[in-house]
Every structure is written in structure tokens, then in C-alpha cells.
Amino acid sequence: MITSPANPKVKRLVRLRSRRHRDSEGAFLIEGYRELTRAVAAGVRIDEIYVCDPLFLGTNEPELVERIMASGARCHRLAPDPFRKAAYRDRPEGLLAVAPQFDTGLERIRLRPDPLLLVMEGIEKPGNLGTMLRAADAAGVSAVVVADPTTDPFNPNVVRASLGCLFTVPLAVSTADGVIRWLAGHGIRALVTTPSTRDLYWSADYSGAVAVVVGSEQYGLSETWLDGRFPMARIPMAGSADSLNAATAAALVLFEALRQRTAADGLLPKW
């Protein structure tokens, strides 16, 4: 039982909040029951699991801890005070794990026929990236590709905001030029979202193999995507606001794509 917040293991967990230390160790943090459950289901290797039983929110946590330990992970028991120091959340749930960073190269993506993809360029906020992963999972997206990121996909806020969907949707990271070449090589059309067009997003064609491309809130998409090679679509703004949160915009377009593709397949939606 680790009882001191000054314990070296606790200090290491705190350091892993920093990208410099994550990249140096090739590791990242996974905190929370849902997040760890999805990581385990996706086959993510867990190297260490830190546990604080008094902070558990339910009764299923011990079974999950046993599963993680059975896979070879080292288990450390913490008292509440050191766990709260190590935890990233304001209201920790008593589960915190260290896992090795996984490959994020484009070559890891295995595409099904006629995939729907989400491409995001230059996303600055980890919370937006995580929320987009969650929306992509809900919309049945085949993969998410992050072009020229300014945030780290292994940031604890990405894991938290995605509710573990970082592990359920294949994720790749590359440059914008690299993504464009990869899409072309796989016969995937790109549809770019921008306010600089008259074409509305619900009028776009989302059939076949298509990638929805969204940019950052501050700068939007770069000229790499806006040079006329790709069809464009915009979300109409009826009020005084001139833009939406990037994750909200992505969700709107992805669910329009799902609506069209579901109708075209003659399938009833799950809801």
C-alpha cells in the first residue's frame, strides 16, 4: 500500500501528464472504469494498474482489476491521498493505469469497403480531439486521421473526453500532404468543411468511400485542403455566432453522413 503522496511512483504518474515525459517513456495514462474497460476490450496492453478501493464508484472494478492483472500488469494499491495526487480527474474513480503508446502510423489502418473517415487538421484542444473520437465512434466512422496535430493524442484529456473511444476507433497521425496522398491511394474522396462556400453540408454526397475533413477552431483548414481540389460544405449559421465548436461541427456532419448512408442502405437506425 502506497500511503505517501511523495512516493516515487506517484511522482512518476504526475510527470506522465507532461507530453515530454510521455514521449520520453513511450507511455501514457488511462484513468477511469469506462476508459480502462474499453482499452482492455481493444487489446491495449496495460503495464501497471494503480488502485484505490475506497474511491470506486461501483462493484465491477475488482473484476476489471483482476482481468488486467491476469494479463501481466503490475498492480499497486494506493491510499486516497496519494491516488488523488496522481489522478488527473477532479473526482477520481480509483483506477489509473500506465500503458505503452501504440503505433499511430497510417499503415495501421485497415479499411473496410466504402469507409467513412474523419480527418481533423491542426486541432489544438485535447478535449476537442477526444470529443471528436467519441462522435466518430457513435457515427460508425471507420477511422480517424489527425493531420498536423498541435495536441498529443495520448494526452490524458483526450482519453477522458473520448470516454475511451481512443481505443475503439482506429487512429492515425500524419502530415496533411501525407493524408491527402494516402486518401488518394485508397480511392477515398475528401469533403472539406469550411464557411467559404455556398454549399450546405446536408446537400453533400457522403456515399462510397469518403473522408470528412475538419479544421481547428482558430484557423480552420489550411490552404492545402482549400485549393479547389476537393468539394466543400458549410454549416449554416442562423444566429449571431459565426462558428461552432470544432467537435460540434464534426458531429453534425458525421451524423448527416450516417443518415444518408443508412437511408441508402435501406437500414433502420438503431435508435
C-alpha positions as CSV (number, residue, x, y, z in Angstrom):
1,M,0.0,0.0,0.0
2,I,1.4,3.4,-1.1
3,T,0.4,5.9,1.6
4,S,2.6,8.9,0.8
5,P,1.9,11.5,-2.0
6,A,5.7,11.9,-2.1
7,N,6.2,8.3,-3.2
8,P,8.4,8.0,-6.4
9,K,5.7,6.0,-8.2
10,V,3.1,8.8,-7.5
11,K,5.6,11.4,-8.8
12,R,6.1,9.4,-12.0
13,L,2.4,9.3,-12.6
14,V,2.2,13.1,-12.2
15,R,5.1,13.5,-14.6
16,L,3.3,11.5,-17.2
17,R,0.7,14.3,-17.6
18,S,3.5,16.1,-19.5
19,R,4.0,15.3,-23.2
20,R,7.7,15.4,-22.8
21,H,7.7,12.7,-20.2
22,R,5.1,10.6,-22.1
23,D,7.2,10.7,-25.2
24,S,10.4,10.0,-23.3
25,E,8.9,6.9,-21.7
26,G,6.7,5.9,-24.6
27,A,3.9,5.6,-22.2
28,F,0.6,7.3,-21.3
29,L,-2.1,7.3,-18.6
30,I,-5.6,5.7,-18.8
31,E,-7.9,6.8,-15.9
32,G,-11.4,5.6,-15.2
33,Y,-13.5,2.5,-15.3
34,R,-15.1,3.0,-18.7
35,E,-11.9,4.1,-20.3
36,L,-9.9,1.1,-19.0
37,T,-12.7,-1.3,-19.9
38,R,-12.6,-0.1,-23.5
39,A,-8.8,-0.2,-23.6
40,V,-8.8,-3.8,-22.3
41,A,-11.5,-4.8,-24.8
42,A,-9.5,-3.3,-27.6
43,G,-6.4,-5.3,-26.6
44,V,-4.4,-2.4,-25.3
45,R,-1.5,-3.7,-23.2
46,I,-1.6,-2.4,-19.6
47,D,1.8,-2.4,-17.9
48,E,0.7,-1.0,-14.5
49,I,-2.6,-0.6,-12.7
50,Y,-2.9,1.8,-9.7
51,V,-5.9,1.0,-7.5
52,C,-7.7,2.9,-4.6
53,D,-10.7,0.8,-3.5
54,P,-12.3,3.5,-1.3
55,L,-12.8,5.7,-4.4
56,F,-14.6,3.0,-6.5
57,L,-18.0,4.2,-7.8
58,G,-19.4,0.7,-8.3
59,T,-18.9,-3.0,-7.7
60,N,-17.4,-4.1,-11.0
61,E,-14.0,-2.6,-10.5
62,P,-12.4,-5.6,-8.7
63,E,-13.2,-7.9,-11.6
64,L,-11.6,-5.4,-14.1
65,V,-8.5,-5.2,-11.9
66,E,-8.3,-9.0,-11.8
67,R,-8.5,-9.1,-15.6
68,I,-5.8,-6.5,-16.0
69,M,-3.5,-8.3,-13.5
70,A,-4.2,-11.6,-15.3
71,S,-2.8,-10.1,-18.5
72,G,0.5,-9.5,-16.7
73,A,0.1,-5.9,-15.4
74,R,1.7,-5.0,-12.1
75,C,-0.8,-3.8,-9.5
76,H,-0.1,-1.1,-6.9
77,R,-2.5,-0.2,-4.1
78,L,-2.8,3.4,-3.1
79,A,-4.4,5.2,-0.2
80,P,-6.8,8.0,-1.2
81,D,-4.4,11.0,-0.7
82,P,-1.6,9.7,-3.0
83,F,-4.2,8.5,-5.5
84,R,-5.8,11.9,-5.7
85,K,-2.4,13.5,-6.3
86,A,-1.7,11.0,-9.1
87,A,-5.1,11.2,-10.7
88,Y,-5.9,13.6,-13.5
89,R,-9.5,14.0,-12.7
90,D,-11.1,16.3,-10.1
91,R,-13.2,13.3,-8.9
92,P,-11.1,10.2,-9.4
93,E,-12.7,6.8,-9.6
94,G,-9.9,4.7,-8.1
95,L,-8.4,3.3,-11.3
96,L,-5.4,4.6,-13.1
97,A,-3.2,2.7,-15.5
98,V,0.0,3.1,-17.4
99,A,0.1,1.7,-21.0
100,P,2.7,1.9,-23.8
101,Q,1.9,4.3,-26.6
102,F,0.6,2.4,-29.6
103,D,1.5,2.9,-33.2
104,T,-0.3,5.8,-35.0
105,G,1.0,5.4,-38.5
106,L,-1.4,5.4,-41.4
107,E,-0.3,1.9,-42.3
108,R,-2.1,0.6,-39.2
109,I,-5.5,1.5,-40.6
110,R,-7.4,-1.5,-42.1
111,L,-10.2,-0.2,-44.2
112,R,-13.5,-1.9,-44.8
113,P,-15.2,-1.4,-48.2
114,D,-16.6,2.2,-48.7
115,P,-15.4,3.6,-45.4
116,L,-16.5,6.8,-43.7
117,L,-13.5,8.6,-42.2
118,L,-13.0,11.7,-40.1
119,V,-9.8,13.8,-40.8
120,M,-9.0,16.6,-38.5
121,E,-6.3,19.1,-39.1
122,G,-4.4,21.2,-36.6
123,I,-6.8,20.5,-33.7
124,E,-5.4,22.5,-30.7
125,K,-7.5,21.3,-27.7
126,P,-7.2,17.8,-26.3
127,G,-10.9,17.9,-25.2
128,N,-12.0,18.6,-28.8
129,L,-9.9,15.7,-30.2
130,G,-11.4,13.4,-27.6
131,T,-14.9,14.5,-28.2
132,M,-14.5,14.0,-31.9
133,L,-13.3,10.5,-31.3
134,R,-16.4,9.9,-29.2
135,A,-18.6,11.3,-32.0
136,A,-16.8,9.3,-34.6
137,D,-17.4,6.1,-32.7
138,A,-21.1,6.9,-32.3
139,A,-21.4,7.7,-36.1
140,G,-19.8,4.4,-37.1
141,V,-16.6,6.0,-38.5
142,S,-14.1,3.5,-39.8
143,A,-11.0,5.5,-38.7
144,V,-9.9,9.0,-37.5
145,V,-6.9,10.6,-39.0
146,V,-5.2,13.5,-37.3
147,A,-3.2,15.8,-39.7
148,D,-0.5,18.1,-38.5
149,P,-1.7,17.9,-34.8
150,T,-0.9,20.6,-32.3
151,T,-2.1,18.4,-29.4
152,D,-0.9,14.9,-28.4
153,P,-3.5,12.1,-28.9
154,F,-2.1,10.5,-25.7
155,N,-2.9,13.5,-23.6
156,P,-5.0,12.4,-20.6
157,N,-7.7,14.9,-21.6
158,V,-8.0,13.1,-25.0
159,V,-8.5,9.8,-23.1
160,R,-11.0,11.4,-20.8
161,A,-13.0,13.3,-23.3
162,S,-13.2,10.3,-25.6
163,L,-14.6,8.1,-22.8
164,G,-12.1,5.5,-24.0
165,C,-13.1,5.8,-27.7
166,L,-9.5,6.5,-28.4
167,F,-9.3,2.7,-28.2
168,T,-12.5,1.8,-30.2
169,V,-11.8,3.9,-33.4
170,P,-8.6,3.3,-35.3
171,L,-6.5,6.4,-35.0
172,A,-3.6,7.6,-37.2
173,V,-1.4,10.7,-37.3
174,S,0.4,12.2,-40.3
175,T,1.0,15.4,-42.2
176,A,-1.7,17.0,-44.3
177,D,0.2,16.1,-47.5
178,G,0.7,12.6,-46.3
179,V,-3.0,12.2,-45.5
180,I,-4.0,13.5,-48.9
181,R,-1.7,11.1,-50.7
182,W,-3.0,8.2,-48.5
183,L,-6.6,9.0,-49.2
184,A,-5.9,9.2,-53.0
185,G,-4.0,5.9,-52.9
186,H,-7.1,4.2,-51.3
187,G,-9.7,5.9,-53.6
188,I,-11.2,7.9,-50.8
189,R,-12.9,11.2,-51.6
190,A,-12.3,14.1,-49.3
191,L,-15.1,16.5,-48.4
192,V,-13.8,19.6,-46.6
193,T,-15.8,21.7,-44.2
194,T,-15.4,25.5,-44.5
195,P,-17.5,28.6,-44.2
196,S,-16.0,29.8,-47.5
197,T,-18.6,28.0,-49.7
198,R,-22.3,28.3,-50.6
199,D,-22.8,24.5,-50.5
200,L,-24.5,23.2,-47.3
201,Y,-23.4,20.1,-45.6
202,W,-26.7,18.3,-45.9
203,S,-26.5,18.6,-49.7
204,A,-23.1,16.9,-49.9
205,D,-22.7,13.4,-51.2
206,Y,-21.5,11.0,-48.4
207,S,-21.8,7.8,-50.4
208,G,-19.0,5.4,-51.0
209,A,-15.5,5.9,-49.6
210,V,-15.4,9.4,-48.2
211,A,-13.5,11.4,-45.6
212,V,-15.0,14.4,-43.8
213,V,-12.2,16.9,-43.2
214,V,-12.5,19.5,-40.4
215,G,-10.0,22.2,-39.2
216,S,-9.2,23.9,-36.0
217,E,-11.5,26.4,-34.3
218,Q,-9.0,29.2,-34.5
219,Y,-7.7,28.9,-38.1
220,G,-9.9,26.4,-39.9
221,L,-8.4,24.3,-42.6
222,S,-5.1,25.2,-44.3
223,E,-4.8,26.1,-48.0
224,T,-3.6,22.5,-48.5
225,W,-7.2,21.5,-48.4
226,L,-8.8,24.7,-49.8
227,D,-7.0,24.9,-53.1
228,G,-10.0,23.8,-55.1
229,R,-9.2,20.1,-55.4
230,F,-11.9,19.0,-53.0
231,P,-15.6,19.6,-52.7
232,M,-16.6,21.9,-49.9
233,A,-19.5,22.1,-47.4
234,R,-20.6,24.5,-44.7
235,I,-22.9,24.6,-41.7
236,P,-25.3,27.5,-41.9
237,M,-25.2,29.9,-39.0
238,A,-28.6,31.5,-38.3
239,G,-27.7,33.4,-35.2
240,S,-25.0,35.9,-34.2
241,A,-22.3,33.3,-33.8
242,D,-20.1,32.8,-36.8
243,S,-18.8,29.4,-36.0
244,L,-19.4,26.3,-33.9
245,N,-17.1,24.3,-31.6
246,A,-14.9,22.1,-33.8
247,A,-16.2,18.9,-32.2
248,T,-19.8,20.0,-32.5
249,A,-19.3,20.8,-36.2
250,A,-17.7,17.5,-36.8
251,A,-20.6,15.6,-35.1
252,L,-23.2,17.4,-37.2
253,V,-21.5,16.5,-40.5
254,L,-20.8,12.9,-39.4
255,F,-24.3,12.2,-38.4
256,E,-25.6,13.7,-41.7
257,A,-23.3,11.2,-43.4
258,L,-24.6,8.4,-41.2
259,R,-28.2,9.4,-42.0
260,Q,-27.6,9.4,-45.8
261,R,-25.6,6.2,-45.7
262,T,-28.2,4.4,-43.5
263,A,-31.0,5.5,-45.8
264,A,-29.1,4.5,-48.9
265,D,-28.5,1.0,-47.4
266,G,-32.2,0.6,-46.6
267,L,-31.4,0.0,-43.0
268,L,-33.3,1.3,-39.9
269,P,-31.1,3.2,-37.5
270,K,-30.5,1.5,-34.1
271,W,-32.4,4.3,-32.3
